[in-house]
Amino acid sequence: MNLPEPSWPLVAVLLMVLAAEFVNGLNDAPNAIATVISTRVLSPIHALIMASALNMLGALLSGTAVALTIGKGIVDPEVIGLPVVGAAVLSVALWGAVATWRGLPISISHGLVAGLAGAAFVTAGFDSLEWSGWQKVIIGLVFSTAVGFSLALIVMRGLFWILRRARPSMVRAVFGRLQIISAGFMAFSHGSNDGQKFMGIFTLAMVLEYARQNGLTPSSDFGVPVWVVFVCGSVMALGTLIGGWRVMKTMGFGLTKLEPVHGFAAETAAASAIQIATSFGIPLSTTHTINTAIMGVGASRRLSAVRWAVGGNIVAAWLLTFPICAVLGAILALLFNLVI
């Protein structure tokens, strides 16, 4: 990949991408570790260190299929510029920071694609949107919600049957150890899918600036350099290491009461769904997946075991993410088109 000459617009946009990646790790840190902390299997510090390391590893080892879907499958690179990229990532960084402060787990993934859509629409019109990439986003939305809930419910019901004669103390001891593995699997899966999204945007920004500097049409055929994977993965891991404690409290303690066996079922189901989506290059919401998995685990006991009021607040935040980031992206794009 040809690298552009450094310029203040490019540097500013790349810093915005990294800020959004940091918020991604900050808000999504509870995806991997909220359950393992709420069941007291790991201390918060040990859980955060494990999650940040495995987030990084997942980002490094899982290829770039999702990154390429985001980088060139959501909007047409040939008709947009740096203002669209900067507007999109800043919109999700702002909304993600507000949601984290309020203790609400949101979909950073959906915020990013909504911000891109809003910014591209006011810049280049409806034709700038790529339907092929949006098909994957829609598939990911349905997949994360339906599969997260149903797979966790099935896994939990299966474990109930297998362990129906086991002593509670033995179940807690065994699954206390197994949950460390499932939490690590969830952290790795989060890095493998969510970590890639901002790698694609980071690369797209450089492709756009190189084309502008050399009077070329931006290429829609580009790969993600290894150093970009490392930089974005490191920033996301840093956000995870700092952790979103209010979000963690909502997920780990607010939705339902969890024991190690429940945490193991939710994490295993969610991480498996994420890995399947990642292998097909589908950008899905890891937040949706683990939250619906926690609800599925709670519902496997009885519907009243889930605190649906808390779940309703989380769903409201999910629904608000699309319009808020789209509008923010559009407004910021109009502003950035004047100054970049």
Secondary structure, DSSP 8 states (H G I E B T S, - for coil): -------HHHHHHHHHHHHHHHHHHHHHHHHHHHHHHHTTSS-HHHHHHHHHHHHHHHHHHS-SHHHHHHHHHSB-GGG--HHHHHHHHHHHHHHHHHHHHTT----HHHHHHHHHHHHHHHHH-GGGB-HHHHHHHHHHHHHHHHHHHHHHHHHHHHHHHHTTTS-HHHHHHHHHHHHHHHHHHHHHHHHHHHHHHHHHHHHHHHHHHHHHHTT----S-----HHHHHHHHHHHHHHHHH--HHHHHIIIIIS----HHHHHHHHHHHHHHHHHHHHTT----HHHHHHHHHHHHHHHH-GGGS-HHHHHHHHHHHHHHHHHHHHHHHHHHHHHHHH-
